[in-house]
Structure formats: C-alpha cells, structure tokens
Amino acid sequence: MRKSLLIASLLFLTILVNAQTTVRISGRFDSVPAINFFRQIEESTPYFFYYDSTQLDSVTVNLTAQDLLLNDLLKQAFQNSDIQFAIDGQNRVFITKKITLITSLPPNFFKVTDSLQIVDHTQALTSSKGSNNKKSTILENRIYEVGIKTNTIKQGKATISGYVRNNKTGEPVINASVFVDSLNRNAVSDQNGYYSLTLPMGRYKLNVQSLGMDDENYNVVVYSDGSLDFELKEHVALLKEVVISTQKVANINRVQMGVERLNIEAIKTVPTVFGEADIIRAVTTLPGVKTVGEASTGLNVRGGSADQNLVLMNGATVYNPSHFFGMFSAFNPEIVKDIELYKSSIPAKFGGRLSSVLDIGLREGNKKDITGSAGIGLVTSRFNIEGPLVKNKTSFILGGRSTYANWLLKMLPHPYNDSKASFYDVNMVVSHRMNPKNDLYFTGYISNDHFNLASDTTYGYRNLNFNIRWKHQFNTKLLSYFSVGSDQYQYQVDSKENKVNAYKLTFDINQLNLRSDFAYSFNSDHNFEFGFNTIRYNLHPGSYQPNSEQSLVTPDVVPNEQAFESAAYFSDRYTVSTKLSLNGGIRYSVFNYLGPHSINSYAPGSPKDESTIVSTKEYGVGKIINTYHGPEYRFSVRYAFSLSFSVKAGFNSQRQYIHMMSNTTAIAPTDIWKLSDPNVKPQQGNQASIGLYKNLKSNTIESSVEVYYKKIRDYLDYKPGAKLILNHHVETDVINTRGKAYGAELMIKKTSGKLNGWIGYTYSRILLQMDDSTVSAPVNGGRWYPANYDKPHDVTVVGNFKVNHRFSLSMNVTYSTGRPITLPIGRFYYAGSQRVLYADRNSYRIPDYFRTDFAMNIDGNYKVKQKTHNSWTIGVYNLTGRRNAYSVYYVSENGLVKGYKLSIFGSAIPFINFNIRF
Amino acid sequence: MRRLKFLFLLFVFATCRDKYDFPLRETDVSLLVVEGVLNAGQGPTTISLSRTLKLSDKATIKPITKAKLTVEGKNGGTFPLSETGNGNYTNAQLPLVFGQEYRLRIQTSDNKEYLSDYVIAKQTPAIDSISWKKKNDGVTIYANTHDANNKTRYYKWDYDETWEIRSFYYTEFRWTSGTTIIRSPGYHSVCWKYARSTSINLGSTVQLQSDVVSEAPLIVIPSLSDKLSVRYSIIVRQQSLTKEAYEYLQLMKKNTESIGSIFDAQPSELKGNIKCVTNPEEGVVGYLTASSIPEKRIFITAGEAGWFFPQDCPFVEVPNQPDSIASWVPGYLPFSAAKEMFGSVARYNFAPASCVDCVTRGGDVNRPSYW
C-alpha cells in the first residue's frame, strides 16, 4: 500500500531549480513517509538531509506545494508535528524532533559574555546522519498503534497480545516481561514467546525486557484488541556500555512464590565436574534444593524425595534424568533454553508429583540461518545444528552428545579397569508456524546409557520421548495448546557369563499423554487458565528371562500395570489492585487403576505379608480395579507495599499416583516405579509458605526470604531387607509413612553488573514417621526420624566476575550439613567374622560437606565476520581437594570390622572444555 | 538375586575410600548372639553363644559360658548340649528326624531364658562338585549342587581351607637363643596353614526352573597368594535353609559385607527367630536352622593351577661370631654353612626368617590327617 502511494506521489513532483538559495519546489504529497519525501527532494535539489530515520518512521507528509522555497515547504509539511528543521548555508538540512538545531554559532559566541542564552528545546548537536545512532534508542520514539484506529481513544479495556522474539534468530524469548510503567502491570511471555496483556485503552510506554537481551521501550497507543510483536536484541556488549537498569521487578510482581528461573547462560557459569554445563547440578545450587551426594542427580526439593519431582522437557516427562551412574544430567546444555523450578506455587496445570516441577524449555531453531556449535570435553563431546527448513516459517534444532569415558575407566586400578560405560543423547525440536494464529512444535528426545563395572553384568537404560504440540490462538484473549506425546523409560540388566544362570531383567514405563491448555484474558483483572489432561500408563514392573540356551532361569514376569491419570484444572490470576493480586486454582485429579491384574486382599488390621492374604481377586482387561480422586488446591497472594517490596503467601496441595521404589540412598538405575493400586495409596502433600521480596540498588539486587511448612501422607518407606525387584506383591515390603518438612530459604541475587551471582542459605528439616498401626516393628520404634536427605543447613554462593568481555571467572562454594546415616551400635562375631550391629535408622550424620569450584571462560574474538566463534572453559572442580564424605560405613573384611569414609570426588579435578559456534 | 543387586563395591575415577573411625556414641548394648545349625544328619552339633560388644572393645568375641542348652522336639524329646569351652555347646549326635520340627532353649547363668521358634529339620542334597577356574585375578572356587526334588532352593556354604607351604631353603641349622646356633634338627621347612570362611556364602535357585546350583562362587585365591604355592585343599560344608533364614542371612550379609557402594541400601535391624522369654524387648542376634550338612573336600596343586609364588630370598654370609650373629637374628636366620674349617663353621648362610622357617609364616608343622 505504502509503496504504491509513494509512486503516485512522485509523479506530481516537479522541481524548479533557479539559484542556490532560491530552489523552488512543487508537488503533491499524499501521506508520503517523511523519509521518502526527503529523498525526493534530495534527488532534484542540491539539498541534503540529515535525520534519524526512526524518529520519522511514523511521520508522513500531506501537502500540495506550488513553487515553494524549501524553508516554507518544510514549515508547511511539519506545522502540526514536533518535527523541527534547520537549513545551513551549505544546503544541509537537519531534521530533528522537538529540538531545533542551530546551524550557525550565536553572533556573540566568541565574545566572552556573562549571559549565555539557552533557548528552550534547542541544543547543539554534532551532525550525525541517519542510523549512526544506537539502535536501541531508535524504536523508542516510534509510536505503535494497536487495534482499529479511531480518532479518539475509546473508553474501556483492550487486550494486546503477540510474540516477543529474538531479532536475530527469530526464536521466541521466554519469560520476557512486558511492563506498563504507568499501571504497574506486566505480562510475561510463555514458552513460545507469547504474551497477552489487558489494559485500559490509551497511550502507554511499554517496557520489554528479558535476561540476556537489551531492554526495549515502545510507545503504544491501544485503540482496541490487537496484536503487537516485539523483537529484542541479544545483549551484546560491543562497547563499554552504560547500564540503565529499569524495572527488573519480576520477583516482586509475580504472584507465584517458590519459583526459580535460570537461563542457560546462568547455568553455564556454574562450574561442574568435567566442565560440562549441567542443568541438574545448577539447580542444586538454588535454595531449597538438595541432593544426597555427588553421585546422584536425584533432587530433594523442600524435603521431598527424588521421585516427587516432575521433570518435564518441553512437556515430556523424563523419568531418569541422569547419565553415567548419576554423574551427569541427561540434558544437553546446547539445546536447553532455560529452566523453571516450582518449589511451592505449582501452577494448577501441573500435577502428579508432590514436591516440585522442573520445567525445562528447549530452544527453537534459528529461523533465519543455519548455525551450530560443537564442544569437546574430557568425557563427552557434543554437536548441535539448527536452522530454517522453510525460512521464517519452519525451523529445526538437533543436538547430540556422546561419551568416550572408557579411557578414564581404563586408568582405574584392576579390576575396575575392565569397566565400560557409554551414553548418548539426542534432542530434536521442529517448530513450524502455519500462520500467525497456528504453530506446531515437535519435540523428540532419546537418551541411552550402557555400562558394566568389571563384571559380566551389563546395565542399560533409556529415555525415549516425543510429543507434538499445536498452539492455536482463537483471538487476542484466548490462546490454546493441544499436545499429544509418548514418554518411555526402560532399563535392562544382562548377565551371560554363567550359562546356567544367564538372565535378562527388564523394566519399562510407557505413558501416553494428552493435554489441552487454555489461557484466557477475561479482562484486565482476571486471567484464566484451564484445561484437561490425561495420562495412560502402561508399566512392566519386571521381566526376568533366560539369556542363553542352556540357561535354567525360570521366566518370571510381574504382570503389567495400567492406569489412567486424568485431571482438569482452572485457575484465575486476579489483579485486585496494583498492589494486591491473587492467584487461585483448583485441579481435580482422578486415577483409575485398570485390569487385567490380580489384587491381593490382606486381613484388616494385620501387617501385610504373604501369610495375611485373605483373598486374591482377578480383574479382566480394561476393568477399573479402583479409583482414587481428589481436589488439589493452589492458592497464592501477593501484596506489593512498594515497587521494590512485596509479601507473598501461598498454599498448595498435591497428589501423586506413581512412586519410585528405592531403598538405596542414591537413585540407582535399577529402581523401579510402581503405580498406586488398592494396596498402595497415593501420596499426598500440603504445603503452606510465606515470603518477603525486596529489591535493592535500583533492582539490581534481589533478595527474598521464604518460609514453608509441608505435610506428607502415605509416603512410602520400606521394611528392613525389602525386596523390590520382581516382587509380585510389593505392598508387603512397603510401609506407609508420614512426613513433615519445614524450613526457611534466604536468597540474595545480583542480576547484573561485572560481578553477578547469588548467595543462598537454606534451613530445612524433613522428618518421617511410620504411622502404619499394622506394622509390628516400625523403624525407630515408630518415632520421628530424619530422612536420608535431611540436611538442615546449606549455604551456596555462585559468583561470576566478568573481567572483560572475553574473559570471565566463575566460582561456586557450597557448604551443607552432612546427611543422616545409620551407623552401628555394636559388634558381634558370626560366620567367622566380626560384624556390626545396627539399631536406629539415621541417628548419625556424615561429616559436613564443603566444596569450592572454579572456572575460567575464555571467549575468542568478537569479530562479527568470521566463520566460527570459539571459547574455552578451564577450571577445577573441588578446588580445595576436600575429601567430602559420600558415606561412612563399617564393613567386615577378612574377619575384622573396618570403618571407612567413601568420597566420590576426593581430590581437585581439573577440566577443560572447548566450544565452537558456527 | 544376589547378582541383581547393585554391587559397586569400589567405584570410580576419583572415588576414594579412607579409613575412618566415626565418633560414635557408644551404648551398652549387650545382646545374645547364637550361631549354629542343628545337624540333622551324621555328625556333631555345635552351637556358639557370645555377646555383642562395643565397637571400641578390644576383644574379638565375648563367649558366654555356663549356659544350659537343650534341643526340644515338637513331637517330644529333649536333647541336651554340653559345654566344651569358649562358649561352644556340643552334642556328638542329635537324633533328629528330617521333616520334624525342633527348637532350642537357652538358659544363661544370669537367669535369662531364650527360646527359638520351631525349625524344620531339612535334608540337604549332596554337593555335586567343588570346581575351580583360573582367571586373571586368581583362582575362583565354586560349589555345584542340585536337588532332584526341587525342594531345597536356598543354600549356605562355609568352608575350611588348608594349604601346604615350604621354605625356600632347606635347613640344617637352628638358632636357639642369644648367639647359639646348633646343627640339626634344622627349621621346619614344610608347614600347613589353615583358614576358615569369614563371609556368608549364600545361594538361591528360586529364579531357576530346576533346583540346580551352578558355580556359586565361594572364594577367590588372589594371584601370588601362598595358598597355591604347593598344594591347597578346601572342605566345603553345605546347608539348606528356609526362605526366612536365607533372607535373614542375606540381610546380615548386606549390612556387614556388601556395604560401601554408591547404591547402598539402608543398613537395617535384624530380626531373627530366637527371642528372649524373660524380657521380650531384648533382641537376639542369630537365626537357628536345622539340616544335614554334607561336605566335600578337594585338592589343587600348584602345578594344576599353574601357580606362581614369588619369594624374595637373598642370603648373606655371616661370620660365626657372637656380634655378627646378634646383629642378624631374628629377622635373618641361619640355614647352612658357607665355610667350614676344621669341623667348625666359620661362616653361616643367613636368609630372611620367612625363607627359612615356615612357622614364621604362620604355619603349623603338624601334617593334617587328610594330607
């Protein structure tokens, strides 16, 4: 449209050139953009225009000129706007906004005078043409109009929505805050960069910001509902810049509490063993998150056990997020965009686990160019490539990692040098934009581990996930997501050497997910989210099969378990006033345990064991054996006392229908999962929390204190010597336990500047009690006892210091109380050896844990026009070489009892990593 | 199922294990420990009684003496065991009948009474063979057995080892005391050493179609060990267990032997089948079982195993002078004459004691009856 207008107007332009100062111009200009207007004049006159094109973006010229001098022409053209102009003696025309340039020095400039006059709106500028100015200021002066333009702005409210994208790659910017200064109201973009904001119609200044991106300000006029996309630039510090900190107030404004966000840049600055950026290790540096030791990627969030965390990767449930016996997490840092950990206010759309949701967002491929990166480390190497399939429409990102750790294992002393370990993982994301209202996303993931430890037994496990998500925008107020996916986890143990006993043990979980989620901006005060989802579980709890022709192994198959877990939810974010907002949600979950299966009934009031089985009932295919259902409440409230201080409180309840069966301290690859059934009740948890949030120093420092109390019902603990694998009636080996957890979390975070990072302190307790009255000899006589991961004090400091743009130093320091451990109370002699005697569980603690890690990140040069960009990471894990105890134990060796302390990384471990981007 | 367990005994890159004595809060727990099997076959029955000790206690075992032990049959009959010292109580031949149930009653000198549950007298199948294999890390010895009736299913083994050792040098001299050296008899250059099992060896065939134990590993003789330097013998005794006894011993093994890995299960309390009658709260360690105990002995020679046993045995010439002799004994001992003049020895050949006198290597000079 605009182009054709331009051509039309050109036809009417005639110029009369007489003398240098008497150029006269004629022509008709109908809504000609000012810049084109200048160009036309430049082409036919000796004048040359200097202007800032972005200031003139929305300025058009409407006039008919008949032999006008330039001065008059411009006066007429801009009479009703704030555009100023100045013409100097050399036919240079300076176009400015609001301020007028003085093209000659004041007559008395060289005379010393007492009264220097400064004219309002006038100041001297050095001449600069067009786009030489810094780009980020450019957009700020443009006015964006949203909706159907009307002469006067109507009363009432309107919803604006759209995407926040990276201007270079076209990728969505997640968690960008779109903030309205004057209303103290903000919206946060979702995983697809989508935001929706309801405002009274009118003129606003919107501030759009996201971590790692330059802040942008937009002048917006909202006439009615409409869409507006924002593009943010990656924060590239070319020059030493002046940091203007604006409202980094997400932590103050958000209603939710107990939410931790880390983007991949922050994760990469946390030094880890072998130098691999590790998502789960980075999460463990956050307050309220613990792990039993270095050989475990199991997270214990606010007193929850490792199976009480829902680990989602682009919506796919990952059951075993670890590689290499738990040394690494199974997420490729090159593909991950960011993570969110919900510790307390878990949104109503999530459910099924008691403690937390770790939501891992993957990147979308670059929609404009093919790019990629590769990295080489001591133990793994990785490669990823991304780019458009159809430019600006469809993109892909593909990443893989693989290990070559066998050389490390070969350096072990005999016989462990015969060990073998290998793993790989592959991620793929394809995103396709059908049209502005419909997007499709495909996510695929596989991770595979295989190892044996100097024995003939090999272990393998695998995660396999894929899902397809369709995002549909009905209108600016209603947005929907539909997804279907499959998640699988399986493991296998093989032994072949002894032909008679050769066996193969397999376990797997399969789940099919169906989800629909809706976000509806009802009005400026109410934002609804609702949806429905269902999971179909099919679980093979164990199959034990002969593994050679001579094998005498009897096949033993624990029958399949099937179930549906469905939930519907509704939540409302209600902005009562600028200070007070509420978030209330309810989720109703229903769990149906399905046949075919046979269910034992036990004599009521007596302990469950084989001798108390009174009857066994067979259920047919698809028969509902039993149903558990109940509401889960999610409520939080925020009151902002000021722009930098708020108080939040929350309550939430959770139900969990699938349980990991593990009586080991760390998650073992042979742990099985079990669905709730008539004999194994779902776990339930309630948590209440309250927090204070205060930002300091122009919001560059965030501080918070959160306090929580949590109760857990029907947590599963085990009888002494419980058999969990291949147990056809595992309920006889588990004991219902209740738990209580409480604690306080303090965090101070500096988000910008040369030195950034956080300090977190956590005080937390988790105590368990076997309250099953049928159990004759409960653990510790039925008294409260600390769980394995009860570590009351924990201090973590994560710091990153940018020496210059190419060189930065990272350090983290962790201290925590030692975890509880069961130690002997005495000794006896039996079967030719001294042996130790145990009594109360977890009545001792291993020595306190302390570790310091250090890393240097060295980037290659920043020349834009080079094929590849390199970087190095060099560092030391456990700098002080402290032999932190993983466990303390007493073992009988050659007839004598000996006490030992086992350390996983008992020395300083240097590492080096090379990364290349192209 | 033993193999399914995650046995990462010692794991990893920088993983290290340090000796560590934890500052334990020691309590005065003194429980009765009962070990033994009622022998339902031919042969004596021995039950050992002891008490649990503090970890810091110096003693290895604290035997209980002056207790009264009787075996009671469910269908009648009581059979006493008599004290033989060191906390051992024996009956040379109990007249037990397979399939019948028996229990053990213990009265200690402090007037406490303990009683076991009734246990069934099981017939244990014979050991088919004791086999061995040489691998990189040494020789592994295995038990093989089967029960044609598929009834036994749970097995336990213990064993006694005997091996012959020889001194590097044959000797004709002997240092007696001070600086006195006499000629013949020289040192013993042939000795026998003994060891008994120190671990709980269990086997189960419940996962197998037929009750066949194939190559259940019992012991590894590590490379360069002196056990196979000449000739080695092992006698293996086999017991059959009930499921409960197996689980109890399995748990004891987990608690006390298979610990120290990354994926350890929690150590836990043991609940056996012996209870204190006078004080039901008091725990008792041990699980009484009753079965016949067939045994089997095998011999392996160094030649068969292709064994290599290195000994570092340099010798030195020592003048027959009190000062010189005193400076070498007892670490070095004389074994032959280096130089004889006029019927008397001018210089002796001395070698490290372990190369000369097999008693210094912990050997016993008496030839066992089966050798």
Boltz contact constraints between the chains, C-beta under 6 A:
constraints:
  - contact:
      token1: [A, 295]
      token2: [B, 262]
      max_distance: 6.0
  - contact:
      token1: [A, 408]
      token2: [B, 13]
      max_distance: 6.0
  - contact:
      token1: [A, 415]
      token2: [B, 137]
      max_distance: 6.0
  - contact:
      token1: [A, 453]
      token2: [B, 8]
      max_distance: 6.0
  - contact:
      token1: [A, 495]
      token2: [B, 3]
      max_distance: 6.0
  - contact:
      token1: [A, 498]
      token2: [B, 215]
      max_distance: 6.0
  - contact:
      token1: [A, 500]
      token2: [B, 214]
      max_distance: 6.0
  - contact:
      token1: [A, 552]
      token2: [B, 208]
      max_distance: 6.0
  - contact:
      token1: [A, 552]
      token2: [B, 209]
      max_distance: 6.0
  - contact:
      token1: [A, 552]
      token2: [B, 210]
      max_distance: 6.0
  - contact:
      token1: [A, 552]
      token2: [B, 212]
      max_distance: 6.0
  - contact:
      token1: [A, 553]
      token2: [B, 207]
      max_distance: 6.0
  - contact:
      token1: [A, 553]
      token2: [B, 208]
      max_distance: 6.0
  - contact:
      token1: [A, 554]
      token2: [B, 208]
      max_distance: 6.0
  - contact:
      token1: [A, 554]
      token2: [B, 209]
      max_distance: 6.0
  - contact:
      token1: [A, 663]
      token2: [B, 265]
      max_distance: 6.0
  - contact:
      token1: [A, 663]
      token2: [B, 266]
      max_distance: 6.0
  - contact:
      token1: [A, 664]
      token2: [B, 263]
      max_distance: 6.0
  - contact:
      token1: [A, 664]
      token2: [B, 265]
      max_distance: 6.0
  - contact:
      token1: [A, 666]
      token2: [B, 262]
      max_distance: 6.0
  - contact:
      token1: [A, 666]
      token2: [B, 263]
      max_distance: 6.0
  - contact:
      token1: [A, 668]
      token2: [B, 6]
      max_distance: 6.0
  - contact:
      token1: [A, 668]
      token2: [B, 263]
      max_distance: 6.0
  - contact:
      token1: [A, 670]
      token2: [B, 6]
      max_distance: 6.0
  - contact:
      token1: [A, 720]
      token2: [B, 268]
      max_distance: 6.0
  - contact:
      token1: [A, 720]
      token2: [B, 269]
      max_distance: 6.0
  - contact:
      token1: [A, 721]
      token2: [B, 247]
      max_distance: 6.0
  - contact:
      token1: [A, 721]
      token2: [B, 251]
      max_distance: 6.0
  - contact:
      token1: [A, 822]
      token2: [B, 266]
      max_distance: 6.0
  - contact:
      token1: [A, 822]
      token2: [B, 267]
      max_distance: 6.0
  - contact:
      token1: [A, 823]
      token2: [B, 22]
      max_distance: 6.0
  - contact:
      token1: [A, 825]
      token2: [B, 27]
      max_distance: 6.0
  - contact:
      token1: [A, 825]
      token2: [B, 29]
      max_distance: 6.0
  - contact:
      token1: [A, 826]
      token2: [B, 29]
      max_distance: 6.0
  - contact:
      token1: [A, 826]
      token2: [B, 52]
      max_distance: 6.0
  - contact:
      token1: [A, 827]
      token2: [B, 53]
      max_distance: 6.0
  - contact:
      token1: [A, 827]
      token2: [B, 55]
      max_distance: 6.0
  - contact:
      token1: [A, 828]
      token2: [B, 33]
      max_distance: 6.0
  - contact:
      token1: [A, 828]
      token2: [B, 52]
      max_distance: 6.0
  - contact:
      token1: [A, 828]
      token2: [B, 285]
      max_distance: 6.0
  - contact:
      token1: [A, 829]
      token2: [B, 50]
      max_distance: 6.0
  - contact:
      token1: [A, 829]
      token2: [B, 61]
      max_distance: 6.0
  - contact:
      token1: [A, 830]
      token2: [B, 35]
      max_distance: 6.0
  - contact:
      token1: [A, 831]
      token2: [B, 200]
      max_distance: 6.0
  - contact:
      token1: [A, 832]
      token2: [B, 196]
      max_distance: 6.0
  - contact:
      token1: [A, 832]
      token2: [B, 197]
      max_distance: 6.0
  - contact:
      token1: [A, 832]
      token2: [B, 198]
      max_distance: 6.0
  - contact:
      token1: [A, 833]
      token2: [B, 198]
      max_distance: 6.0
  - contact:
      token1: [A, 835]
      token2: [B, 256]
      max_distance: 6.0
  - contact:
      token1: [A, 836]
      token2: [B, 256]
      max_distance: 6.0
  - contact:
      token1: [A, 837]
      token2: [B, 52]
      max_distance: 6.0
  - contact:
      token1: [A, 838]
      token2: [B, 267]
      max_distance: 6.0
  - contact:
      token1: [A, 838]
      token2: [B, 269]
      max_distance: 6.0
  - contact:
      token1: [A, 888]
      token2: [B, 20]
      max_distance: 6.0
  - contact:
      token1: [A, 888]
      token2: [B, 22]
      max_distance: 6.0
  - contact:
      token1: [A, 889]
      token2: [B, 259]
      max_distance: 6.0
  - contact:
      token1: [A, 889]
      token2: [B, 260]
      max_distance: 6.0
  - contact:
      token1: [A, 891]
      token2: [B, 259]
      max_distance: 6.0
  - contact:
      token1: [A, 891]
      token2: [B, 260]
      max_distance: 6.0
  - contact:
      token1: [A, 892]
      token2: [B, 256]
      max_distance: 6.0
  - contact:
      token1: [A, 892]
      token2: [B, 257]
      max_distance: 6.0
  - contact:
      token1: [A, 894]
      token2: [B, 198]
      max_distance: 6.0
  - contact:
      token1: [A, 895]
      token2: [B, 198]
      max_distance: 6.0
  - contact:
      token1: [A, 899]
      token2: [B, 20]
      max_distance: 6.0
  - contact:
      token1: [A, 899]
      token2: [B, 21]
      max_distance: 6.0
  - contact:
      token1: [A, 899]
      token2: [B, 22]
      max_distance: 6.0
  - contact:
      token1: [A, 900]
      token2: [B, 17]
      max_distance: 6.0
  - contact:
      token1: [A, 900]
      token2: [B, 20]
      max_distance: 6.0
  - contact:
      token1: [A, 901]
      token2: [B, 18]
      max_distance: 6.0
  - contact:
      token1: [A, 901]
      token2: [B, 20]
      max_distance: 6.0
  - contact:
      token1: [A, 902]
      token2: [B, 17]
      max_distance: 6.0
  - contact:
      token1: [A, 902]
      token2: [B, 260]
      max_distance: 6.0
  - contact:
      token1: [A, 903]
      token2: [B, 16]
      max_distance: 6.0
  - contact:
      token1: [A, 904]
      token2: [B, 15]
      max_distance: 6.0
  - contact:
      token1: [A, 905]
      token2: [B, 14]
      max_distance: 6.0
  - contact:
      token1: [A, 906]
      token2: [B, 14]
      max_distance: 6.0
  - contact:
      token1: [A, 906]
      token2: [B, 16]
      max_distance: 6.0
  - contact:
      token1: [A, 907]
      token2: [B, 14]
      max_distance: 6.0
  - contact:
      token1: [A, 909]
      token2: [B, 14]
      max_distance: 6.0
